[in-house]
């Protein structure tokens, strides 16, 4: 959800931002320069998030129960808050934004890796971007992730932890997300300039 929003309505940056975890190798040989910018932006956003002091503080709240999976769960929680409080960040409805994202991906499916398109089929069918803003959507998402973890993660209970600690976790999100938006805007500008100068 955050990666979609932080593409700032650049269609090919959006594509790259979505596939950042699905691609390896020499990106310039595989993708359009704007998609490469999106992939690199995705990775910069992940690194910034993982090292931000507010995010680390939020993770400490989860670590006693979820241990090494606290980082993944925190990311999913932050998508929940962005989706649930979408109108604090964008004039469009969340439904309108989600449809635009799905349409952009479908229009460009020939440019995207098959492993991502397999996942996208479920993303659109179950309308993940809108569902993220509900506790039921969180339950489905976290339970789905838990099936792919190497160690016992207890993620299937993480939606309950969210319900019990929602106001505190929302405080972390509110402290962190404006920093992330500013970082992503500046980083996108920098990455775009770098590829324009090549």
N, C-alpha and C positions, 0 to 999 in steps of 0.2 A: 504493500500500500504506500509506504513512505517513498520507495524507489519510484513509483509511478508519479506521485505528487512532485517529487524533487527533480523530475525531468523538465518541469516548467513549460509544458506544452510544445516541446520540440519532438516531433514524431520519431525521428530516427534515434535521438538520444534516449527516448522512452524504450525503444526496442533493445538497445544496448544495456540500458539500466535493468531490464528484466532478465536478460540472458547472462548477466555477469558471472553467475555461479555455474553456468552450463558450458562454458567455452574454455579452451586451452590453446596453447601454441601461438604462432605468429598471427596476431589479430589483423594486422594491416593486409595480410595476404588473403584473409578470409572475408573481411567485411568492409562496407562503405565507411569512409572516415568519420561520419557523424555517429554511426553505430559503435565504432571503436571508442569515440568520445564517451558515449553512454556506458560502455563496459568499464572504462577507466573511472568514470564518475561513480559507478556502483561500488567499485572496490575502494575508492577514496572515502565514500560515505560509510562503508562498513568499518574501515579502519578508524575513522573519526569517532564513530559511535562506540566501538569497542574500547577506546582509550579515554572517553570523556568521563571526568570525575563524577558527574551526576549519575551517569549510567552505571558506573562501578558501584556507587552507593546503593542504587536500586537492586543491583545483583546481590549485594550482601544480604538484603532482606530475603532473597530466595534461596541462597546457597545452603542454609541448614537443611532444607527439604529437597532441593533439586540439584545441589552440588554442581557438577560441570555443565549442566544444562541450563543454569541460571541465565547465561547470556542469550541463548536462543529464545528462552521464554520471555525475557525482557523485550527483545525485538518484537515478538508477536503481540505482547501487551501494548507496546507503543503503536503498532498498527491498529489495534482496537481503539485506542483513544483518538487517533487521527480520523478513523472512519466514523466513530460515534459523534465526535465534535467537529465534523467536517466543515460545517457552516461558519466556524470560527476562522477558517483558513481560506475558504474559496466561496465565490458567489454562486457557483453552479450547485445543483443538488448532487449528492453522492451518486445517485442513480445515473444522472446525465454524464458525470465524469467517468464512471465505470464503463458505460456503453461506448464512450469515445475511446477509451483505452482498448477495450475488446476489439472494436472496429479497426483501430490502427494495427493491432497485432494480426488480425485476419487478413487485412489488405496486404501485409508484408510477410505472410507465412513462408513464402518461397526463400526468404533471406535468413530464416531462423532455424536453429538446430532442431532435429526431430525429438530429442529428449525433452526439450522445452515445450514443443508443440503438444507432446503427449500430456504433459502436466497442464498446459493451457486449456485443453479440452475440458478438464474437470474444473478449472478455475472459472471458465465462462458458464458452464452448465450449472454450477452451484453458486455462481455470482459471489465469489470470494470477497471482492473488494467491498461490497455492501455488507455481506454476512460478517466480515471482520468486526463490525461495530456492534455485535450482539454477543451475549454470553454463550448462546447456542453455537454461534459461528466460531467462537474461541474454543469451545469444547471439541467441535469437529476438527478444527485445524490442529490443535495441540495433541489430540488423540491420534490424528493421522501422522504427525511427526514422530510420535512416540513409537510407532510401529517400525520406524527405520533407524532407531538408535541402537548403538552397539551394546550399551549397558542399560540396566534398569533405570528409567528416567523419572517415573511417576508423573510424566507430563499429562497423562489422562486425568489427573486431579487438578491441574494447574488453573483451570477455569474457576474452580472453587476458591483457590487462593486469591485469584483476581477479585472475585465477588467480596471476599472478606476484607481485602486490603485496597479496595478500589480508590478511595480518596487519597490515601498515601501515595499509591502508584501514580495517580493522576498528577499529584504534586511534582513528582520526578519528571514526568512527561512535560509538564508546563515549564519546568526550569530548563529542560534540555532542548526541546524541539525548536524554539526560535534560534538557538545557536546553530543547530543543524541546518536550518533553512539558509541562514546567512553564509555558512561554510559552503553549502552546496552551490549557491548562486555564484560565489566567488570562484569556486573550483571549476564550475562549468565554463565560466568566462575564460579562465586561465587555460583549460584544456582545449577550448575552441580556438583560442589565439595560437596555441602551440601547433595545432594541426593546420591552421590557415597559413602559418609561416613556413611549413614544410614544402 
